[in-house]
């Protein structure tokens, strides 16, 4: 049972990307349509009353996506650690993933709080929550930057993945702390899908090779 889980665990990255995409499509909180930081409290309340269902559904999907993201990162770390030189970087990568997850789920939680009972919020409370929802971005930015840079450097240090994926991860890490942050979030989802599939395929190849070796007669 444990070996079967180890074989298929990398594909949790694909589930992460799918749930994150669904959450983005359902909720508008991840687009440019949500109230900006200087929107009045009354306008914020009106927005969330009009989009209450979609916002809450999107926030739940995004939060659930990061459950699978952490399982994927666990598989990724195990894969990266096959190269001894990548061991320290894999630990830094894991820390970055945790911070990234905290940052993104915190934003989803703030948005959910706004959408839960907007008619019961005062204008001042709605405005304060909206400012936090827009501006409390440093944890997610720092986490994504560390995750991208550390995983990219680990691959370049000899971890068993194509080197171009390392360079892409580094580019994503750099983009995370620039105005291109939304593009970096999209890119990390695509990168995760590719890495998930590659790790799973290589695991299958390793299992097949081990099976062939086990049945070959000894000379």
N, C-alpha and C positions, 0 to 999 in steps of 0.2 A: 504493500500500500504506500509506504514511504517513497519507494523508488518510482512508483507511478506518479506521485505528486511532484517529485523532483523533475521528472521528465516534462510534465505539462505546465508546471508553475510559471515558466517564462511567459506563457501566453496570457498571463494576467495583465501584461502590458497592453495587449490588444484590447482587452475588456476595459482597461482604464481609458484608452483613447476613445473607444466607442461611447462610453458613458459621459466622458467630458464633452464630446461633440454633441451628444443628445442634450445635455444640460445647457450647452451654449445655444442650441437651436430653440429649445423650449423657453428658456428665460432670456429676457433682454438685459439682464444685469451685467452681462459680459460683452455687450455691444456699446455703441455710443448713444443709445436711445435713452439711457437712464438719466435722472436728474444730476446736474453738475453740482460741485461743492457750494456754489453761491445761489442755488435754487432756494426759494422761500419754503418754509415749513409747510404751508398750505398746499403749495404745488407738489411737494414731495408726497404728502398724504394722498392727494388726488391721483398722482401717478400710480402709487402702490394699490390704491383701491381699484383702479382700472385694470391692473396687471397682476392682481394678487395670486391667482391660481398658477399662472405661468411662472412667475418668479419663484414661488415656493417649490414647484416641481423641479425647476431648473437647479435650484440650490441643493435640493436633496440628491439629484443625480450627480452633481459636481462633487458633493461630499462623499458619496458612495464611490465615485471614480477614484478618489485618493486612497480608499481602502485597498483597492486592487493595485494602485501605483506602488504602495509600500511593499506589497508581496512581490511585485515585479522587481523592485529595487533589491530585495533580498536575494532573488535569483541572479540578478545582474552582479551583485557583489561576489557571490559564490563563483561566478564565471570569471570575473576579473582577477580573483585571487589565485587563479591557476598560474599567473605570472607573478613570481615572488617580488619583483620590482614594483608591481602595481598594488601590493598589499596596503601600504600606508594611504595611498590615494583612494583605494576602495572604501576605507573607513571615513575619509573626508567626504567622499561622494554620498555615503549613507547619511552622514550628518546633514549635508545640504538637502537631501531628499526629505528628511524629517522637517527641517525648517520650512522648506517649500510647501510641504503638506499643511503644516500649521498655518502658514500665511494664507493659503488659498481657502482652507476650510474656515478660517476666521472671517474672511471676506464673505464667504457663503453664509455663515451664521449671522453676520450683521445684516445682510440683505434679507435673510429669512425673517429676522426680527422686525424689519420694516414692513414686510409683506404679510406677517402673521395676523395682526389686528391693527391695521393702519388707522381705522376710525377711532380707536381708543387712545391714540398717541396725541399728545399736545403738539402744537406747531414747533415749539422749541425742541422737544424731544426728537421729533422727526427730522428736523434740520441737523441736530447733533449727530444722530445715527447716520444720516446721509453723508455728512462730512467724513466721518470715520470710514464709511463704506467706500468712499472715493479716494481717501488719502492714506489709509493705513496699509500701504503697499510695500513698505520696506522688508518685512519678513519674507514675503513671497519673492521679491526681487533678489534679495540676498541668497535665499535658498536655491532658486533656480540658477543663479550665477555660479554658486559653489558646486552644485550638482553637475552643471554642464562642464565647467573647467576641470573638475576632479575626474569625472568619468572620461572626458576626452584625453587628458594627460595619461590616465591609466591605460587606455587603449594604445596610445603612442609609446608607452613604456614596455609594450610587449604582450598586453592582454590579448587573448585569442579572438579578436574581431578585426574587420577590415580597418586599416589606418584612416581611410577617408571618413569613417564614422567618428573617429577621434577628433579630426579637424572640424567636422560639423558640430560636434558637441561643444567644442571650445568656442566656436562662433556663436552658438546659442547662448552660452554663458556670458559672453561679452555683450551680446544684444540685449540680454535681460536687464541690464542696468543703463540702457539708453532709451530714447523715445520709441525704439522698435520692440518694446516689451510685448505687445500683443502678437507680433510676428514670432517672437521667441517662444511664446506659449504654444502657438500653433505648430511651430517646428519641432518642439520637444515631443508633442503627441505623435507626429509622423516618425520621428527618430525612434521613439519607443516601440512603435509597431515593427519597424524594420529590425531593431535589435532583438525584440521578442521572438520574431520568426527565425532569425538566424541562430539564436541560442537554442531554440527548440529543435531546429533541424540538425544542428551539430550534436545535440544530445542524442537524437535518434541515430545519427551516424555512429556515435560512440557505442551505443547499445548494440547496434548491428555488428560492429567490429568485434565487440566483446563476445557476442554470441557465436560468431564464426570461429573465433579463437578457441572457444570452449569445446567446439565439436571437432576441430581438426585433430587427427590422430598424431600422437607423438612419434618422432622418428626413432 
